[in-house]
Amino acid sequence: MTIETVPSLVEPEWLETRLEAPELRVVDCTVHLSFDSETGERRTESGRSDWERGHVPGSVFADIPTDLSAADPAYPYQRPSPEKFADAVEELGIGDDSRVVLYDAAGNGWAARVWWLLRAFGFDRAAILNGGWERWTAEDRPVSTAPSADREATFTPDPRPDRFVEKEAVLEAIDDDACSLVNALRPEDHAGTGLVKYGRPGRIPGSVNVPAVGDDAFVDPEDKTYLPRAALRDRFAEAGVTDSERVITYCGGGIAASNAAFALSLLGVDEVAVYDGSLSEWGRTDLPMETD
């Protein structure tokens, strides 16, 4: 059976009725990220063991920090080279003709990261499962512990370099009225009043806060679904983002920023780039920072 084009956001019912589609590849993207409450030191744990205990039937597991990142210890989630990315997604059974649905057990941010990477490397047939693993299991959808079946695939990267920016472009954007800088971290991180996790407290000057995580996030903290599009648009409009010609999103390490970029794509905002280094890089330089 050939399935129709996958929308960017799909509901559990939509996915369950298509699990046997031969072109479909479902990918668990779970990573567990935490910070030491005293030092702010980052702790990253693979979600592979969670996947082994139970997953969406037919799904494969993507190890983002090792296989889908450049493996730079200073900036652990930086985008990989096109060649490394192609090799990794081919191992997952994703090819040029695949249809992909991504999910995680951590509020959609890691799924959004892979969605943004796929988009940046020229692949537009991926979607995020709205609500992820938590909603899937809450609705008593089918769960499997079977290993994933190997699938031959050829992925041809077609990089879109404008989907990511470096710190030099962000520095120029600070004084560019046509560009909005969006910090997708929690309000306390944006204000500089929370735990110092990225070298220095605070934010990039002139940036606005549209949180992808926490109680004020555009992802519902209870069921992990995205807010309705009208409410999403209000969130970004209130911050002055939707009137901008260009948007650059950032966070701590490019994950929540990718989620914000995905949310903007749901609203039809196309001129968006992710600052991949985010505060993991910016906060450990002498580049300007501001706090409340």
C-alpha positions in Angstrom: 0.0 0.0 0.0 1.3 3.5 -0.9 0.3 6.0 1.7 -0.5 9.6 1.1 1.8 12.5 1.8 2.5 12.8 5.5 1.5 16.1 7.1 4.0 17.7 9.4 2.0 16.8 12.5 0.0 13.6 12.9 -2.4 12.2 15.5 -2.1 8.8 17.1 -5.2 7.5 15.3 -3.7 8.6 12.0 -0.5 6.6 12.7 -2.1 3.5 14.1 -4.2 3.0 10.9 -1.0 3.2 8.8 1.5 1.1 10.7 1.6 -1.6 8.0 2.3 0.9 5.2 5.5 -0.3 3.5 6.9 3.2 2.8 6.4 4.2 6.4 9.3 4.4 8.9 8.5 5.2 12.5 11.4 6.5 14.6 11.8 6.8 18.3 14.0 9.8 19.0 14.0 9.8 22.8 16.9 11.3 24.8 16.8 12.1 28.5 18.4 15.4 29.4 18.9 16.7 32.9 21.2 19.2 34.7 22.9 18.9 38.1 20.9 21.1 40.4 24.1 22.7 41.9 26.6 22.8 39.1 24.4 23.0 36.1 26.4 20.2 34.5 24.5 18.5 31.6 23.6 14.8 31.8 22.5 13.0 28.7 21.0 9.5 28.7 20.0 7.5 25.6 16.4 6.4 25.4 17.4 3.1 23.7 16.6 1.1 26.8 13.1 2.7 26.9 12.6 1.7 23.3 13.6 -1.9 24.1 11.0 -2.1 26.9 8.3 -1.0 24.5 7.8 1.1 21.4 5.4 1.9 18.6 5.2 -1.4 16.5 7.7 -1.4 13.6 9.6 1.6 14.9 13.4 2.0 15.0 15.5 3.8 17.5 17.6 6.9 16.6 20.5 7.7 18.9 20.8 11.4 18.4 23.9 12.3 20.4 26.0 9.6 18.8 24.6 8.9 15.3 22.8 12.1 14.3 25.2 14.7 15.8 28.7 15.7 15.0 29.9 14.2 18.3 31.7 17.4 19.4 32.1 17.0 23.2 31.9 20.8 23.7 28.7 21.2 21.7 27.1 17.7 21.8 24.1 18.0 19.5 25.6 19.9 16.6 24.4 18.8 13.1 26.5 16.2 11.5 28.0 16.3 8.0 25.7 15.4 5.1 27.6 12.1 4.7 27.3 11.1 8.3 23.7 12.0 8.4 22.9 10.0 5.3 24.7 7.0 6.6 22.8 7.2 9.9 19.4 7.5 8.4 20.0 4.8 5.9 20.9 2.5 8.9 17.4 3.5 10.2 15.9 2.4 7.0 15.0 5.9 5.8 15.5 6.5 2.1 14.6 9.1 -0.5 11.1 7.5 -1.0 10.3 6.9 2.7 7.5 8.5 4.7 8.7 9.1 8.3 6.9 9.7 11.6 9.0 10.8 14.6 8.2 10.6 18.2 9.9 10.7 21.6 9.0 10.4 25.3 10.3 13.9 26.3 7.9 16.5 25.0 8.5 16.3 21.2 11.8 18.3 21.3 14.0 15.4 20.2 11.6 14.4 17.5 11.5 18.0 16.3 15.3 18.0 16.2 15.3 15.0 13.8 12.5 16.6 11.8 14.6 19.8 11.4 17.7 17.9 10.5 15.8 15.9 7.8 14.4 19.2 6.5 17.8 20.8 6.5 19.2 17.9 4.5 16.4 18.2 1.9 13.9 15.6 3.1 10.3 16.9 3.4 8.2 13.8 4.0 8.5 13.6 7.8 6.0 14.3 10.6 5.9 14.4 14.4 3.5 12.3 16.3 1.5 14.8 18.3 1.9 14.0 22.0 4.6 11.4 21.4 5.0 8.2 23.4 3.1 9.5 26.4 0.0 10.1 24.5 0.3 6.9 22.5 0.4 4.8 25.6 -2.2 7.0 27.4 -4.6 6.2 24.6 -3.8 2.4 24.9 -2.4 2.2 21.4 -0.5 -1.0 20.4 3.0 -1.5 21.9 5.7 -3.9 20.7 9.0 -5.1 22.1 10.1 -6.8 18.8 13.4 -5.7 17.3 13.1 -3.5 14.2 13.4 -5.1 10.8 16.3 -4.1 8.7 15.4 -2.2 5.6 17.6 -1.3 2.6 17.5 2.4 1.9 19.4 5.1 0.0 19.2 8.6 1.3 20.5 11.4 -0.9 21.2 14.6 1.1 20.4 17.9 -0.5 21.6 20.4 2.1 19.7 23.6 2.7 22.4 25.7 4.4 20.0 28.5 5.3 18.3 26.2 7.9 21.1 26.8 10.3 23.2 29.8 11.2 26.5 30.4 13.1 27.2 32.9 15.8 28.4 35.5 13.3 24.9 35.7 11.8 23.3 35.9 15.2 25.6 38.8 16.2 24.5 40.7 13.0 20.8 39.9 13.7 20.9 41.6 17.1 20.7 45.0 15.4 18.5 43.8 12.5 14.9 45.0 12.9 13.8 42.6 10.2 15.0 39.5 12.2 13.5 38.1 15.4 15.8 36.2 17.7 13.7 33.6 19.6 14.9 31.9 22.8 13.0 28.7 23.3 14.2 28.0 26.9 12.2 28.4 30.1 11.4 32.0 31.2 13.8 31.8 34.1 16.6 30.8 31.8 15.7 33.7 29.4 15.7 36.1 32.3 19.0 34.8 33.7 17.5 34.0 37.1 17.5 30.2 36.8 20.3 27.6 37.2 23.4 28.6 35.2 23.8 25.9 32.6 25.6 27.5 29.8 28.6 29.3 31.2 26.8 32.6 31.9 23.3 33.5 32.8 21.0 35.3 30.5 20.1 35.6 26.9 21.3 36.9 23.6 20.5 40.7 23.6 17.3 41.6 21.9 15.9 38.1 21.8 12.3 37.3 22.9 11.1 34.3 24.8 8.7 31.7 23.4 9.3 28.6 25.5 9.3 25.2 24.1 9.7 23.6 27.5 8.1 24.1 31.0 4.7 25.2 32.2 4.5 28.1 29.8 5.5 26.1 26.7 3.7 25.9 23.4 3.7 22.1 24.1 1.0 21.2 26.7 2.8 20.0 29.8 0.1 17.4 30.5 -0.5 15.5 27.3 2.6 16.8 25.3 0.5 17.9 22.4 1.2 21.1 20.6 -1.2 24.0 21.2 -3.8 24.5 18.5 -2.5 26.5 15.7 -4.5 29.6 16.6 -3.0 29.5 20.1 0.5 28.9 18.7 0.2 31.9 16.4 -0.9 34.0 19.4 2.2 32.9 21.3 4.6 34.0 18.6 2.6 37.0 17.6 2.6 38.3 21.2 6.4 38.2 21.1 6.5 40.1 17.8 7.8 37.1 15.8 5.2 36.6 13.1 5.7 40.1 11.7 9.4 39.5 11.1 11.0 38.8 7.7 13.3 36.3 9.3 13.5 34.3 12.5 16.5 32.7 14.2 15.7 30.3 17.1 18.1 29.2 19.8 18.1 27.5 23.2 20.9 25.7 25.1 22.0 23.3 22.5 19.8 23.4 19.5 17.0 21.0 20.6 14.3 23.3 21.9 15.3 25.7 19.2 14.4 23.0 16.6 11.1 22.5 18.3 10.4 26.3 18.0 11.4 26.2 14.4 9.0 23.2 13.8 6.2 25.1 15.6 6.8 28.1 13.3 6.6 25.8 10.3 3.2 24.7 11.4 2.2 28.4 11.1 3.6 28.7 7.6 6.6 30.8 8.7 9.3 29.7 6.3 12.2 32.0 6.8 13.5 30.3 9.9 17.0 29.2 10.9 18.3 27.4 14.0 21.4 28.7 15.8 23.0 25.3 16.4 25.6 26.4 18.9 23.0 28.2 20.9 24.0 29.2 24.5 26.3 26.2 24.8 28.5 28.2 22.5 27.4 31.8 23.0 27.5 31.6 26.8 31.1 30.5 26.8 32.4 33.3 24.7 32.8 37.0 25.2 29.8 37.7 23.0 27.2 40.0 24.6 24.6 38.7 27.1 21.7 40.4 28.9 19.6 39.6 31.9 16.5 41.0 33.6 
